[in-house]
């Protein structure tokens, strides 16, 4: 049945598909995954070290050290983006640098840097959160839904 739904290709289309397949760039998937894993893991290890720093020197608990750690990581990624270092890391690591919270800082600052020539209000101010705004919106909405579910579960005696 699946074969019946497939459209028959003309000889020219078949020839083109063969031509395309022969010249397709082979992607180093294993290497890309390994780079993303190593860089993402290194970013997370740095974040853990910063968290321990806050717990040891500033008497934060494990629960309260998270917020200043995230703020520090975002700040560091913004500084590295401004210096052009984070872009080189991202070229090497791909998603390994975009998925951790540092990718959020990079997205905000990259948009601000790109539009700085248009002025502070219409350039930087209006374009800074174009990409990051959706992350903030959906993160806030997801937190609301989870809090609502938790509140209902607590009221029903589930937790």
Contact map, one row per residue, 1 for C-alpha under 8 A:
111110000000000000000000000000000000000000000000000000000000000000000000000000000000000000000000000000000000000000000000000000000000000000000000000000000000000
111111000000000000000000000000000000000000000000000000000000000000000000000000000000000000000000000000000000000000000000000000000000000000000000000000000000000
111111000000000000000000000000000000000000000000000000000000000000000000000000000000000000000000000000000000000000000000000000000000000000000000000000000000000
111111100000000000000000000000000000000000000000000000000000000000000000000000000000000000000000000000000000000000000000000000000000000000000000000000000000000
111111100000000000000000000000000000000000000000000000000000000000000000000000000000000000000000000000000000000000000000000000000000000000000000000000000000000
011111110000000000000000000000000000000000000000000000000000000000000000000000000000000000000000000000000000000000000000000000000000000000000000000000000000000
000111111000000000000000000000000000000000000000000000000000000000000000000000000000000000000000000000000000000000000000000000000000000000000000000000000000000
000001111100000000000000000000000000000000000000000000000000000000000000000000000000000000000000000000000000000000000000000000000000000000000000000000000000000
000000111111110000000000000000000000000000000000000000000000000000000000000000000000000000000000000000000000000000000000000000000000000000000000000000000000000
000000011111110000000000000000000000000000000000000000000000000000000000000000000000000000000000000000000000000000000000000000000000000000000000000000000000000
000000001111111000000000000000000000000000000000000000000000000000000000000000000000000000000000000000000000000000000000000000000000000000000000000000000000000
000000001111111100000000000000000000000000000000000000000000000000000000000000000000000000000000000000000000000000000000000000000000000000000000000000000000000
000000001111111110000000000000000000000000000000000000000000000000000000000000000000000000000000000000000000000000000000000000000000000000000000000000000000000
000000001111111111000000000000000000000000000000000000000000000000000000000000000000000000000000000000000000000000000000000000000000000000000000000000000000000
000000000011111111100000000000000000000000000000000000000000000000000000000000000000000000000000000000000000000000000000000000000000000000000000000000000000000
000000000001111111110000000000000000000000000000000000000000000000000000000000000000000000000000000000000000000000000000000000000000000000000000000000000000000
000000000000111111111000000000000000000000000000000000000000000000000000000000000000000000000000000000000000000000000000000000000000000000000000000000000000000
000000000000011111111100000000000000000000000000000000000000000000000000000000000000000000000000000000000000000000000000000000000000000000000000000000000000000
000000000000001111111110000000000000000000000000000000000000000000000000000000000000000000000000000000000000000000000000000000000000000000000000000000000000000
000000000000000111111111000000000000000000000000000000000000000000000000000000000000000000000000000000000000000000000000000000000000000000000000000000000000000
000000000000000011111111000000000000000000000000000000000000000000000000000000000000000000000000000000000000000000000000000000000000000000000000000000000000000
000000000000000001111111000000000000000000000000000000000000000000000000000000000000000000000000000000000000000000000000000000000000000000000000000000000000000
000000000000000000111111100000000000000000000000000000000000000000000000000000000000000000000000000000000000000000000000000000000000000000000000000000000000000
000000000000000000011111110000000000000000000000000000000000000000000000000000000000000000000000000000000000000000000000000000000000000000000000000000000000000
000000000000000000000011111000000000000000000000000000000000000000000000000000000000000000000000000000000000000000000000000000000000000000000000000000000000000
000000000000000000000001111100000000000000000000000000000000000000000000000000000000000000000000000000000000000000000000000000000000000000000000000000000000000
000000000000000000000000111110000000000000000000000000000000000000000000000000000000000000000000000000000000000000000000000000000000000000000000000000000000000
000000000000000000000000011111110000000000000000000000000000000000000000000000000000000000000000000000000000000000000000000000000000000000000000000000000000000
000000000000000000000000001111111000000000000000000000000000000000000000000000000000000000000000000000000000000000000000000000000000000000000000000000000000000
000000000000000000000000000111111100000000000000000000000000000000000000000000000000000000000000000000000000000000000000000000000000000000000000000000000000000
000000000000000000000000000111111110000000000000000000000000000000000000000000000000000000000000000000000000000000000000000000000000000000000000000000000000000
000000000000000000000000000111111111000000000000000000000000000000000000000000000000000000001100000000000000000000000000000000000000000000000000000000000000000
000000000000000000000000000011111111100000000000000000000000000000000000000000000000000000000000000000000000000000000000000000000000000000000000000000000000000
000000000000000000000000000001111111110000000000000000000000000000000000000000000000000000000000000000000000000000000000000000000000000000000000000000000000000
000000000000000000000000000000111111111000000000000000000000000000000000000000000000000000011101000000000000000000000000000000000000000000000000000000000000000
000000000000000000000000000000011111111100000000000000000000000000000000000000000000000000001111100000000000000000000000000000000000000000000000000000000000000
000000000000000000000000000000001111111110000000000000000000000000000000000000000000000000000001000000000000000000000000000000000000000000000000000000000000000
000000000000000000000000000000000111111111000000000000000000000000000000000000000000000000000001000000000000000000000000000000000000000000000000000000000000000
000000000000000000000000000000000011111111100000000000000000000000000000000000000000000000001001100000000000000000000000000000000000000000000000000000000000000
000000000000000000000000000000000001111111110000000000000000000000000000000000000000000000001011101100000000000000000000000000000000000000000000000000000000000
000000000000000000000000000000000000111111111000000000000000000000000000000000000000000000000001000000000000000000000000000000000000000000000000000000000000000
000000000000000000000000000000000000011111111100000000000000000000000000000000000000000000000000000000000000000000000000000000000000000000000000000000000000000
000000000000000000000000000000000000001111111110000000000000000000000000000000000000000000000000100100000000000000000000000000000000000000000000000000000000000
000000000000000000000000000000000000000111111111000000000000000000000000000000000000000000000000000100000000000000000000000000000000000000000000000000000000000
000000000000000000000000000000000000000011111111100000000000000000000000000000000000000000000000000000000000000000000000000000000000000000000000000000000000000
000000000000000000000000000000000000000001111111110000000000000000000000000000000000000000000000000000000000000000000000000000000000000000000000000000000000000
000000000000000000000000000000000000000000111111111000000000000000001100100000000000000000000000000000000000000000000000000000000000000000000000000000000000000
000000000000000000000000000000000000000000011111111100000000000000000000000000000000000000000000000000000000000000000000000000000000000000000000000000000000000
000000000000000000000000000000000000000000001111111110000000000000000000000000000000000000000000000000000000000000000000000000000000000000000000000000000000000
000000000000000000000000000000000000000000000111111111000000000000001001000000000000000000000000000000000000000000000000000000000000000000000000000000000000000
000000000000000000000000000000000000000000000011111111100000010011011000000000000000000000000000000000000000000000000000000000000000000000000000000000000000000
000000000000000000000000000000000000000000000001111111110000000000000000000000000000000000000000000000000000000000000000000000000000000000000000000000000000000
000000000000000000000000000000000000000000000000111111111100000000000000000000000000000000000000000000000000000000000000000000000000000000000000000000000000000
000000000000000000000000000000000000000000000000011111111111000010011000000000000000000000000000000000000000000000000000000000000000000000000000000000000000000
000000000000000000000000000000000000000000000000001111111111110010000000000000000000000000000000000000000000000000000000000000000000000000000000000000000000000
000000000000000000000000000000000000000000000000000111111111000000000000000000000000000000000000000000000000000000000000000000000000000000000000000000000000000
000000000000000000000000000000000000000000000000000011111110000000000000000000000000000000000000000000000000000000000000000000000000000000000000000000000000000
000000000000000000000000000000000000000000000000000011111111000000000000000000000000000000000000000000000000000000000000000000000000000000000000000000000000000
000000000000000000000000000000000000000000000000000001111111100000000000000000000000000000000000000000000000000000000000000000000000000000000000000000000000000
000000000000000000000000000000000000000000000000000001110111111110000000000000000000000000000000000000000000000000000000000000000000000000000000000000000000000
000000000000000000000000000000000000000000000000000000100011111110000000000000000000000000000000000000000000000000000000000000000000000000000000000000000000000
000000000000000000000000000000000000000000000000001000100001111111000000000000000000000000000000000000000000000000000000000000000000000000000000000000000000000
000000000000000000000000000000000000000000000000000000000001111111000000000000000000000000000000000000000000000000000000000000000000000000000000000000000000000
000000000000000000000000000000000000000000000000000000000001111111100000000000000000000000000000000000000000000000000000000000000000000000000000000000000000000
000000000000000000000000000000000000000000000000001001100001111111111000000000000000000000000000000000000000000000000000000000000000000000000000000000000000000
000000000000000000000000000000000000000000000000001000000000011111111100000000000000000000000000000000000000000000000000000000000000000000000000000000000000000
000000000000000000000000000000000000000000000000000000000000000111111110000000000000000000000000000000000000000000000000000000000000000000000000000000000000000
000000000000000000000000000000000000000000000000001001000000000011111111000000000000000000000000000000000000000000000000000000000000000000000000000000000000000
000000000000000000000000000000000000000000000010011001000000000011111111100000000000000000000000000000000000000000000000000000000000000000000000000000000000000
000000000000000000000000000000000000000000000010000000000000000001111111110000000000000000000000000010000000000000000000000000000000000000000000000000000000000
000000000000000000000000000000000000000000000000000000000000000000111111111000000000000000000000000000000000000000000000000000000000000000000000000000000000000
000000000000000000000000000000000000000000000000010000000000000000011111111100000000000000000000000000000000000000000000000000000000000000000000000000000000000
000000000000000000000000000000000000000000000010000000000000000000001111111110000000000000000000000011000000000000000000000000000000000000000000000000000000000
000000000000000000000000000000000000000000000000000000000000000000000111111111000000000000000000000011011100000000000000000000000000000000000000000000000000000
000000000000000000000000000000000000000000000000000000000000000000000011111111100000000000000000000000001000000000000000000000000000000000000000000000000000000
000000000000000000000000000000000000000000000000000000000000000000000001111111110000000000000000000001000000000000000000000000000000000000000000000000000000000
000000000000000000000000000000000000000000000000000000000000000000000000111111111000010000000000000001101100000000000000000000000000000000000000000000000000000
000000000000000000000000000000000000000000000000000000000000000000000000011111111100000000000000000001001100100000000000000000000000000000000000000000000000000
000000000000000000000000000000000000000000000000000000000000000000000000001111111110000000000000000000000000000000000000000000000000000000000000000000000000000
000000000000000000000000000000000000000000000000000000000000000000000000000111111111110000000000000000000000000000000000000000000000000000000000000000000000000
000000000000000000000000000000000000000000000000000000000000000000000000000011111111111000000000000000000100110000000000000000000000000000000000000000000000000
000000000000000000000000000000000000000000000000000000000000000000000000000001111111100000000000000000000000110010000000000000000000000000000000000000000000000
000000000000000000000000000000000000000000000000000000000000000000000000000000111111110000000000000000000000000000000000000000000000000000000000000000000000000
000000000000000000000000000000000000000000000000000000000000000000000000000000011111111100000000000000000000000000000000000000000000000000000000000000000000000
000000000000000000000000000000000000000000000000000000000000000000000000000000011111111110000000000000000000000000000000000000000000000000000000000000000000000
000000000000000000000000000000000000000000000000000000000000000000000000000010011011111111000000000000000100000000000000000000000000000000000000000000000000000
000000000000000000000000000000000000000000000000000000000000000000000000000000001001111111100000000000000000000000000000000000000000000000000000000000000000000
000000000000000000000000000000000000000000000000000000000000000000000000000000000001111111110000000000000000000000000000000000000000000000000000000000000000000
000000000000000000000000000000000000000000000000000000000000000000000000000000000000111111111000100000000000000000000000000000000000000000000000000000000000000
000000000000000000000000000000000000000000000000000000000000000000000000000000000000011111111111110000000000000000000000000000000000000000000000000000000000000
000000000000000000000000000000000000000000000000000000000000000000000000000000000000001111111100000000000000000000000000000000000000000000000000000000000000000
000000000000000000000000000000000010000000000000000000000000000000000000000000000000000111111100000000000000000000000000000000000000000000000000000000000000000
000000000000000000000000000000010011001100000000000000000000000000000000000000000000000011111111100000000000000000000000000000000000000000000000000000000000000
000000000000000000000000000000010011000000000000000000000000000000000000000000000000000001111111110000000000000000000000000000000000000000000000000000000000000
000000000000000000000000000000000001000100000000000000000000000000000000000000000000000001001111111000000000000000000000000000000000000000000000000000000000000
000000000000000000000000000000000011111110000000000000000000000000000000000000000000000001001111111100000000000000000000000000000000000000000000000000000000000
000000000000000000000000000000000001001100100000000000000000000000000000000000000000000011001111111101100000000000000000000000000000000000000000000000000000000
000000000000000000000000000000000000000000000000000000000000000000000000000000000000000001000111111111110000000000000000000000000000000000000000000000000000000
000000000000000000000000000000000000000100000000000000000000000000000000000000000000000000000011111111100000000000000000000000000000000000000000000000000000000
000000000000000000000000000000000000000100110000000000000000000000000000000000000000000000000001111111110000000000000000000000000000000000000000000000000000000
000000000000000000000000000000000000000000000000000000000000000000000100110000000000000000000000011111111000000000000000000000000000000000000000000000000000000
000000000000000000000000000000000000000000000000000000000000000000000000110111000000000000000000111111111100000000000000000000000000000000000000000000000000000
000000000000000000000000000000000000000000000000000000000000000000000000000010000000000000000000111111111110000000000000000000000000000000000000000000000000000
000000000000000000000000000000000000000000000000000000000000000000000000010000000000000000000000010111111111000000000000000000000001000000000000000000000000000
000000000000000000000000000000000000000000000000000000000000000000000000011011000000000000000000000011111111100000000000000000000000000000000000000000000000000
000000000000000000000000000000000000000000000000000000000000000000000000010011001000010000000000000001111111110000000000000000000000000000000000000000000000000
000000000000000000000000000000000000000000000000000000000000000000000000000000000000000000000000000000111111111000000000000000000011000000000000000000000000000
000000000000000000000000000000000000000000000000000000000000000000000000000000000000000000000000000000011111111100000000000000011011000000000000000000000000000
000000000000000000000000000000000000000000000000000000000000000000000000000001001100000000000000000000001111111110000000000000010000000000000000000000000000000
000000000000000000000000000000000000000000000000000000000000000000000000000000001100000000000000000000000111111111000000000000010000000000000000000000000000000
000000000000000000000000000000000000000000000000000000000000000000000000000000000000000000000000000000000011111111100000000100111100000000000000000000000000000
000000000000000000000000000000000000000000000000000000000000000000000000000000000000000000000000000000000001111111110000001110110000000000000000000000000000000
000000000000000000000000000000000000000000000000000000000000000000000000000000000100000000000000000000000000111111110000000100000000000000000000000000000000000
000000000000000000000000000000000000000000000000000000000000000000000000000000000000000000000000000000000000011111111000000000000000000000000000000000000000000
000000000000000000000000000000000000000000000000000000000000000000000000000000000000000000000000000000000000001111111110001100100000000000000000000000000000000
000000000000000000000000000000000000000000000000000000000000000000000000000000000000000000000000000000000000000111111111001100000000000000000000000000000000000
000000000000000000000000000000000000000000000000000000000000000000000000000000000000000000000000000000000000000001111110001000000000000000000000000000000000000
000000000000000000000000000000000000000000000000000000000000000000000000000000000000000000000000000000000000000000111111011100000000000000000000000000000000000
000000000000000000000000000000000000000000000000000000000000000000000000000000000000000000000000000000000000000000111111111100000000000000000000000000000000000
000000000000000000000000000000000000000000000000000000000000000000000000000000000000000000000000000000000000000000010111111110000000000000000000000000000000000
000000000000000000000000000000000000000000000000000000000000000000000000000000000000000000000000000000000000000000000011111111000000000000000000000000000000000
000000000000000000000000000000000000000000000000000000000000000000000000000000000000000000000000000000000000000000000111111111100000000000000000000000000000000
000000000000000000000000000000000000000000000000000000000000000000000000000000000000000000000000000000000000000100111111111111110000000000000000000000000000000
000000000000000000000000000000000000000000000000000000000000000000000000000000000000000000000000000000000000001110110111111111110000000000000000000000000000000
000000000000000000000000000000000000000000000000000000000000000000000000000000000000000000000000000000000000000100000001111111111000000000000000000000000000000
000000000000000000000000000000000000000000000000000000000000000000000000000000000000000000000000000000000000000000000000111111111100000000000000000000000000000
000000000000000000000000000000000000000000000000000000000000000000000000000000000000000000000000000000000000001100100000011111111100000000000000000000000000000
000000000000000000000000000000000000000000000000000000000000000000000000000000000000000000000000000000000001111100000000001111111111000000000000000000000000000
000000000000000000000000000000000000000000000000000000000000000000000000000000000000000000000000000000000001001000000000000011111111100000000000000000000000000
000000000000000000000000000000000000000000000000000000000000000000000000000000000000000000000000000000000000001000000000000001111111110000000000000000000000000
000000000000000000000000000000000000000000000000000000000000000000000000000000000000000000000000000000000011000000000000000000011111111000000000000000000000000
000000000000000000000000000000000000000000000000000000000000000000000000000000000000000000000000000000010011000000000000000000011111111100000000000000000000000
000000000000000000000000000000000000000000000000000000000000000000000000000000000000000000000000000000000000000000000000000000001111111110000000000000000000000
000000000000000000000000000000000000000000000000000000000000000000000000000000000000000000000000000000000000000000000000000000000111111111000000000000000000000
000000000000000000000000000000000000000000000000000000000000000000000000000000000000000000000000000000000000000000000000000000000011111111100000000000000000000
000000000000000000000000000000000000000000000000000000000000000000000000000000000000000000000000000000000000000000000000000000000001111111110000000000000000000
000000000000000000000000000000000000000000000000000000000000000000000000000000000000000000000000000000000000000000000000000000000000111111111000000000000000000
000000000000000000000000000000000000000000000000000000000000000000000000000000000000000000000000000000000000000000000000000000000000011111111100000000000000000
000000000000000000000000000000000000000000000000000000000000000000000000000000000000000000000000000000000000000000000000000000000000001111111110000000000000000
000000000000000000000000000000000000000000000000000000000000000000000000000000000000000000000000000000000000000000000000000000000000000111111111000000000000000
000000000000000000000000000000000000000000000000000000000000000000000000000000000000000000000000000000000000000000000000000000000000000011111111100000000000000
000000000000000000000000000000000000000000000000000000000000000000000000000000000000000000000000000000000000000000000000000000000000000001111111110000000000000
000000000000000000000000000000000000000000000000000000000000000000000000000000000000000000000000000000000000000000000000000000000000000000111111111000000000000
000000000000000000000000000000000000000000000000000000000000000000000000000000000000000000000000000000000000000000000000000000000000000000011111111100000000000
000000000000000000000000000000000000000000000000000000000000000000000000000000000000000000000000000000000000000000000000000000000000000000001111111110000000000
000000000000000000000000000000000000000000000000000000000000000000000000000000000000000000000000000000000000000000000000000000000000000000000111111111000000000
000000000000000000000000000000000000000000000000000000000000000000000000000000000000000000000000000000000000000000000000000000000000000000000011111111100000000
000000000000000000000000000000000000000000000000000000000000000000000000000000000000000000000000000000000000000000000000000000000000000000000001111111110000000
000000000000000000000000000000000000000000000000000000000000000000000000000000000000000000000000000000000000000000000000000000000000000000000000111111111000000
000000000000000000000000000000000000000000000000000000000000000000000000000000000000000000000000000000000000000000000000000000000000000000000000011111111100001
000000000000000000000000000000000000000000000000000000000000000000000000000000000000000000000000000000000000000000000000000000000000000000000000001111111110000
000000000000000000000000000000000000000000000000000000000000000000000000000000000000000000000000000000000000000000000000000000000000000000000000000111111111000
000000000000000000000000000000000000000000000000000000000000000000000000000000000000000000000000000000000000000000000000000000000000000000000000000011111111111
000000000000000000000000000000000000000000000000000000000000000000000000000000000000000000000000000000000000000000000000000000000000000000000000000001111111111
000000000000000000000000000000000000000000000000000000000000000000000000000000000000000000000000000000000000000000000000000000000000000000000000000000111111110
000000000000000000000000000000000000000000000000000000000000000000000000000000000000000000000000000000000000000000000000000000000000000000000000000000011111110
000000000000000000000000000000000000000000000000000000000000000000000000000000000000000000000000000000000000000000000000000000000000000000000000000000001111111
000000000000000000000000000000000000000000000000000000000000000000000000000000000000000000000000000000000000000000000000000000000000000000000000000000001111111
000000000000000000000000000000000000000000000000000000000000000000000000000000000000000000000000000000000000000000000000000000000000000000000000000001001100111
